[in-house]
């Protein structure tokens, strides 16, 4: 088995078609770890065919735990890990095929064998194009939004310490040229839902670390610096109104994180 597709899901009926439509014919198996979806996510997934293998579990706040569960059972020599709202571009699909074919031609490339041939990559960063308010964002420091999505079986693990973390790789990491397409925010309501979840997780992390947040830093310095860096230095204005909205809301997340931490402290008191 050459390639496993791993996806962690929770109520993704509107999005699960993105990775499955774009990668199903490329892979040998699809491992879906579902956190108790109450919509038609699993029904839609099963309709794709016999490659689909579903593991049903809970939906932890640190959703990377379910991503790790998928990695633990994948049998492919390579693992393609996608979010439910990500799709392979045609160019990226072809590039993945080339990577696997080239690796197959090298000796010692099987699962569990040592790979030390001129530091050949055992994983790859994908440049990610984010779709937001009707367009792909190419400025504002959001592109290329590199993320590791392809790796040899056995070289990767999720630390599960932060919502913003990437998978950790034991070995050399290369880069693809073609883009991964990210459809996380087809509308503003979806963006606000994710925005609220991420700020809650950042607040929870600050509480766990017992950090003392500075009000001036979180209400003035951090959001101001972030907005000017995103919108002006990284030319977010080139992306028009969507670029402005992205810069604004990614900046004022610091306000929300502070308020949520403050709220939890006062609940205890």
C-alpha positions as CSV (number, residue, x, y, z in Angstrom):
1,X,0.0,0.0,0.0
2,X,1.6,3.2,-1.2
3,X,-0.5,6.1,0.1
4,X,-3.0,6.6,2.9
5,X,-5.3,9.6,3.2
6,X,-6.0,10.6,6.8
7,X,-8.8,13.0,7.8
8,X,-10.2,14.0,11.2
9,X,-13.8,15.1,11.0
10,X,-16.7,16.6,13.0
11,X,-19.9,17.7,11.3
12,X,-18.2,18.3,7.9
13,X,-21.0,17.4,5.6
14,X,-20.6,20.6,3.6
15,X,-16.8,20.2,3.2
16,X,-15.8,16.5,3.2
17,X,-16.2,16.3,-0.5
18,X,-13.1,18.6,-1.0
19,X,-10.5,16.1,0.1
20,X,-12.4,13.0,-1.1
21,X,-13.2,14.4,-4.6
22,X,-9.6,15.5,-5.1
23,X,-7.7,12.6,-3.6
24,X,-9.8,9.5,-3.5
25,X,-8.5,8.0,-6.8
26,X,-4.9,8.8,-5.8
27,X,-4.8,6.9,-2.5
28,X,-5.1,3.3,-1.5
29,X,-7.1,3.8,1.7
30,X,-8.9,6.7,3.5
31,X,-8.8,6.8,7.3
32,X,-11.5,9.0,8.8
33,X,-11.4,9.6,12.5
34,X,-14.8,11.1,13.4
35,X,-15.4,13.0,16.6
36,X,-19.1,12.1,16.8
37,X,-20.6,13.9,13.8
38,X,-24.4,14.5,14.1
39,X,-24.8,15.5,10.4
40,X,-24.3,13.4,7.2
41,X,-20.5,13.5,7.2
42,X,-20.1,9.7,7.6
43,X,-23.0,8.9,5.2
44,X,-21.3,11.0,2.5
45,X,-17.9,9.5,3.2
46,X,-19.1,5.9,3.0
47,X,-20.7,6.7,-0.3
48,X,-17.3,7.1,-1.9
49,X,-16.6,3.3,-1.7
50,X,-14.6,0.6,-0.1
51,X,-11.4,2.5,0.5
52,X,-13.2,4.4,3.3
53,X,-12.3,3.2,6.9
54,X,-14.0,5.1,9.7
55,X,-12.9,5.3,13.4
56,X,-15.6,6.8,15.6
57,X,-14.4,8.5,18.8
58,X,-15.1,11.7,20.8
59,X,-14.4,15.3,19.8
60,X,-11.6,16.7,22.0
61,X,-11.0,20.4,22.1
62,X,-7.4,19.6,20.9
63,X,-8.6,18.1,17.6
64,X,-5.0,17.2,16.7
65,X,-5.5,14.1,18.9
66,X,-7.9,12.7,16.4
67,X,-5.4,13.5,13.6
68,X,-2.8,11.4,15.5
69,X,-5.3,8.5,15.9
70,X,-5.6,8.4,12.1
71,X,-1.8,8.4,11.6
72,X,-1.5,5.5,14.2
73,X,-3.6,3.1,12.0
74,X,-2.6,4.2,8.5
75,X,-0.9,1.4,6.6
76,X,0.4,3.3,3.5
77,X,4.1,3.8,3.0
78,X,3.2,7.5,2.7
79,X,0.5,9.5,4.5
80,X,-1.4,12.3,3.0
81,X,-3.1,14.2,5.9
82,X,-5.8,16.7,4.9
83,X,-8.3,18.7,6.7
84,X,-12.0,18.2,5.7
85,X,-12.0,21.6,4.0
86,X,-8.8,21.1,1.9
87,X,-8.5,19.9,-1.6
88,X,-5.5,19.0,-3.9
89,X,-5.1,21.1,-6.9
90,X,-4.5,19.1,-10.1
91,X,-0.9,20.3,-10.2
92,X,-0.3,19.2,-6.6
93,X,-1.9,15.8,-7.2
94,X,0.6,15.2,-10.1
95,X,3.5,16.4,-7.9
96,X,2.5,13.9,-5.1
97,X,2.5,11.1,-7.7
98,X,6.0,12.1,-8.8
99,X,7.3,12.2,-5.2
100,X,6.0,8.7,-4.5
101,X,7.2,7.2,-7.8
102,X,10.7,8.7,-7.2
103,X,10.8,7.4,-3.7
104,X,9.7,4.0,-4.9
105,X,12.7,3.9,-7.3
106,X,15.1,4.3,-4.4
107,X,16.3,1.4,-2.3
108,X,15.5,1.2,1.4
109,X,12.3,3.2,1.0
110,X,9.9,0.8,2.7
111,X,8.1,1.6,6.0
112,X,10.4,1.2,8.9
113,X,13.7,1.2,7.0
114,X,16.3,3.9,7.5
115,X,16.3,6.6,4.9
116,X,19.6,8.4,4.6
117,X,20.3,8.8,0.9
118,X,21.7,12.4,0.5
119,X,19.1,13.5,3.1
120,X,16.1,12.7,0.9
121,X,12.9,14.4,2.2
122,X,10.7,12.2,4.3
123,X,8.0,14.9,4.4
124,X,6.8,17.9,2.4
125,X,5.5,21.4,3.1
126,X,2.6,22.3,0.9
127,X,2.0,26.0,0.0
128,X,-1.7,26.6,0.9
129,X,-4.1,29.0,-0.8
130,X,-6.8,30.2,1.6
131,X,-10.2,31.0,0.2
132,X,-11.9,33.9,2.1
133,X,-14.9,36.0,1.2
134,X,-15.0,34.9,-2.4
135,X,-11.4,35.0,-3.3
136,X,-8.0,33.4,-2.7
137,X,-5.8,35.5,-0.4
138,X,-2.3,35.9,-1.9
139,X,-1.0,38.7,0.3
140,X,-1.2,39.8,3.9
141,X,1.4,37.2,4.9
142,X,-1.1,34.4,4.5
143,X,0.4,33.0,1.3
144,X,2.2,30.8,1.0
145,X,0.6,29.4,4.1
146,X,3.0,26.5,4.4
147,X,1.7,23.3,6.1
148,X,3.1,19.8,6.2
149,X,0.6,17.4,4.7
150,X,2.6,14.6,3.1
151,X,5.1,12.3,5.0
152,X,6.5,8.8,5.3
153,X,4.7,6.5,7.6
154,X,6.3,6.5,11.0
155,X,8.2,9.8,10.9
156,X,5.5,12.2,12.0
157,X,3.5,12.9,15.2
158,X,1.4,15.7,16.6
159,X,2.5,17.1,20.0
160,X,-1.1,18.1,20.7
161,X,0.0,21.2,22.7
162,X,-1.4,24.0,20.6
163,X,-4.2,24.5,18.0
164,X,-1.7,26.3,15.8
165,X,1.0,23.6,15.8
166,X,2.1,21.6,12.8
167,X,3.0,18.0,12.7
168,X,6.6,17.2,14.0
169,X,8.8,15.3,11.5
170,X,11.8,13.2,12.3
171,X,13.9,13.8,9.2
172,X,14.4,16.0,6.2
173,X,11.4,18.1,5.0
174,X,11.1,19.3,1.4
175,X,8.7,21.6,-0.4
176,X,6.2,21.2,-3.2
177,X,5.6,23.9,-5.8
178,X,1.9,23.3,-6.4
179,X,-0.8,24.6,-4.1
180,X,-3.1,23.0,-1.6
181,X,-6.5,24.7,-1.7
182,X,-8.1,25.6,1.6
183,X,-11.9,26.3,1.7
184,X,-12.2,26.9,5.4
185,X,-14.3,30.1,5.1
186,X,-16.8,30.0,2.2
187,X,-18.8,32.6,4.2
188,X,-18.3,35.0,7.0
189,X,-20.4,33.0,9.5
190,X,-18.1,30.0,9.1
191,X,-15.1,32.2,9.6
192,X,-16.6,33.6,12.9
193,X,-17.3,30.1,14.2
194,X,-13.7,29.1,13.6
195,X,-12.4,32.4,14.9
196,X,-14.4,31.9,18.1
197,X,-13.1,28.4,18.6
198,X,-9.5,29.3,18.0
199,X,-9.6,32.3,20.4
200,X,-11.2,30.0,23.1
201,X,-8.3,27.5,22.6
202,X,-5.7,30.3,22.9
203,X,-7.4,31.5,26.0
204,X,-7.5,28.0,27.5
205,X,-3.8,27.6,26.7
206,X,-2.9,30.9,28.5
207,X,-4.9,29.7,31.5
208,X,-3.2,26.4,31.6
209,X,0.2,28.1,31.5
210,X,-1.0,30.6,34.1
211,X,0.1,33.5,32.0
212,X,-0.5,37.0,33.2
213,X,-1.8,38.9,30.2
214,X,-1.0,42.6,29.9
215,X,-4.1,44.6,29.0
216,X,-2.1,47.3,27.1
217,X,-0.3,44.6,25.1
218,X,-3.5,42.8,24.2
219,X,-5.7,45.8,23.5
220,X,-3.2,48.2,21.9
221,X,0.3,46.9,21.0
222,X,-0.4,43.4,19.7
223,X,-3.5,44.2,17.5
224,X,-2.0,47.4,16.2
225,X,1.3,45.7,15.3
226,X,-0.4,42.7,13.7
227,X,-2.8,44.9,11.6
228,X,0.0,47.1,10.2
229,X,2.2,44.1,9.5
230,X,-0.5,42.2,7.8
231,X,-2.3,45.0,5.9
232,X,0.6,47.3,5.0
233,X,4.0,45.5,5.3
234,X,2.7,42.3,3.7
235,X,0.3,44.2,1.4
236,X,-3.0,42.7,2.5
237,X,-4.6,45.7,0.8
238,X,-3.9,44.1,-2.6
239,X,-6.5,41.5,-1.7
240,X,-9.2,44.2,-1.6
241,X,-12.0,44.2,1.0
242,X,-11.4,40.5,2.0
243,X,-7.8,41.4,2.7
244,X,-8.9,44.2,5.0
245,X,-11.4,42.0,6.9
246,X,-8.8,39.3,7.4
247,X,-6.2,41.8,8.7
248,X,-8.8,43.4,11.0
249,X,-10.2,40.2,12.6
250,X,-6.9,38.5,12.9
251,X,-5.7,41.6,14.8
252,X,-8.6,42.0,17.2
253,X,-8.5,38.3,18.2
254,X,-6.1,39.5,20.9
255,X,-8.9,41.5,22.5
256,X,-11.1,38.4,22.5
257,X,-8.4,36.2,24.0
258,X,-7.8,38.7,26.8
259,X,-11.6,39.0,27.5
260,X,-12.0,35.2,27.7
261,X,-9.1,34.8,30.1
262,X,-10.4,37.7,32.2
263,X,-13.8,36.1,32.3
264,X,-12.5,32.8,33.5
265,X,-10.5,34.4,36.2
266,X,-13.5,36.3,37.5
267,X,-15.7,33.1,37.4
268,X,-13.3,31.5,39.9
269,X,-13.4,34.6,42.1
